[in-house]
Amino acid sequence: MLTSANLRYPLHRRLQAHHALLVINCFPVKDSGLNTADVSYLIFYVTSRPHKLPKVASYMEHKLMEDVKNRRSR
């Protein structure tokens, strides 16, 4: 079922895991700096679901290595 929240993201983003979307939202490509509200939610998400911490850390490491490889600064 498509809701307005689901339409906020393109299809390839909607198919990603929830923790991946949270990390992507924290480090927007177009804006400089962190999105503090999304960082706060990511921290809440990880502290309330400690079993997700390895997945979040692994995905953040993957995104960092991808940015280093492509010489991007966020």
VOPAGU-2260 file (C-alpha; in pm, 1 decimal, decimal comma):
REM VOPAGU-2260
SITE   aa  ch    i         X         Y         Z
SITE  MET   A    0       0,0       0,0       0,0
SITE  LEU   A    1     140,0     337,8     -98,4
SITE  THR   A    2     110,5     609,6     159,1
SITE  SER   A    3     236,3     965,2     152,8
SITE  ALA   A    4     535,5     858,4     365,2
SITE  ASN   A    5     626,2     590,3     110,8
SITE  LEU   A    6     601,1     834,3    -178,0
SITE  ARG   A    7     863,2    1055,0     -12,0
SITE  TYR   A    8    1136,8     822,6    -138,0
SITE  PRO   A    9    1202,5     685,0    -487,1
SITE  LEU   A   10    1142,3     314,1    -538,6
SITE  HIS   A   11    1506,2     211,7    -495,8
SITE  ARG   A   12    1511,9     386,0    -155,2
SITE  ARG   A   13    1186,8     220,3     -42,6
SITE  LEU   A   14    1341,4    -121,3    -106,6
SITE  GLN   A   15    1634,9     -55,3     128,1
SITE  ALA   A   16    1645,9    -161,3     489,9
SITE  HIS   A   17    1515,7      82,4     748,9
SITE  HIS   A   18    1857,1     133,4     908,5
SITE  ALA   A   19    2003,7     218,2     567,2
SITE  LEU   A   20    1743,0     488,3     512,3
SITE  LEU   A   21    1816,6     634,8     854,6
SITE  VAL   A   22    2187,6     658,9     776,1
SITE  ILE   A   23    2120,9     809,4     432,2
SITE  ASN   A   24    1892,3    1072,0     586,3
SITE  CYS   A   25    2159,4    1171,2     839,1
SITE  PHE   A   26    2414,0    1257,6     571,1
SITE  PRO   A   27    2233,2    1433,3     287,1
SITE  VAL   A   28    2428,7    1478,4     -34,5
SITE  LYS   A   29    2305,3    1826,9    -122,3
SITE  ASP   A   30    2325,7    1990,3     220,3
SITE  SER   A   31    2644,4    2048,5     407,3
SITE  GLY   A   32    2663,7    1903,1     753,2
SITE  LEU   A   33    2456,2    1658,8     948,4
SITE  ASN   A   34    2082,1    1658,5     979,3
SITE  THR   A   35    2061,0    1671,8    1359,5
SITE  ALA   A   36    1700,1    1556,1    1386,5
SITE  ASP   A   37    1775,6    1244,0    1183,2
SITE  VAL   A   38    2095,2    1179,4    1379,7
SITE  SER   A   39    1892,4    1194,9    1701,7
SITE  TYR   A   40    1641,3     947,4    1559,9
SITE  LEU   A   41    1921,5     715,3    1445,5
SITE  ILE   A   42    2069,2     722,7    1797,4
SITE  PHE   A   43    1725,7     648,1    1945,6
SITE  TYR   A   44    1675,2     365,5    1694,4
SITE  VAL   A   45    2006,0     200,8    1781,1
SITE  THR   A   46    1971,7     241,5    2158,0
SITE  SER   A   47    1622,2      94,1    2154,6
SITE  ARG   A   48    1729,9    -193,1    1925,1
SITE  PRO   A   49    2083,4    -290,7    2030,4
SITE  HIS   A   50    2081,9    -595,1    1800,7
SITE  LYS   A   51    2073,0    -353,1    1502,4
SITE  LEU   A   52    2396,0    -176,1    1602,3
SITE  PRO   A   53    2626,4    -407,1    1401,3
SITE  LYS   A   54    2412,2    -358,6    1088,8
SITE  VAL   A   55    2407,2      19,9    1127,3
SITE  ALA   A   56    2781,5      34,6    1193,1
SITE  SER   A   57    2854,9    -189,9     897,5
SITE  TYR   A   58    2636,6      17,8     666,2
SITE  MET   A   59    2793,7     343,7     787,1
SITE  GLU   A   60    3138,9     196,7     722,6
SITE  HIS   A   61    3028,8      91,9     373,1
SITE  LYS   A   62    2899,1     442,4     296,4
SITE  LEU   A   63    3218,2     601,9     432,2
SITE  MET   A   64    3441,3     379,1     219,8
SITE  GLU   A   65    3224,0     452,9     -84,6
SITE  ASP   A   66    3258,7     827,1     -23,9
SITE  VAL   A   67    3635,1     799,5      24,7
SITE  LYS   A   68    3664,8     596,2    -293,1
SITE  ASN   A   69    3462,0     855,2    -486,6
SITE  ARG   A   70    3639,5    1145,9    -309,3
SITE  ARG   A   71    3317,3    1294,4    -179,3
SITE  SER   A   72    3285,9    1498,8     134,0
SITE  ARG   A   73    2948,7    1517,6     301,7
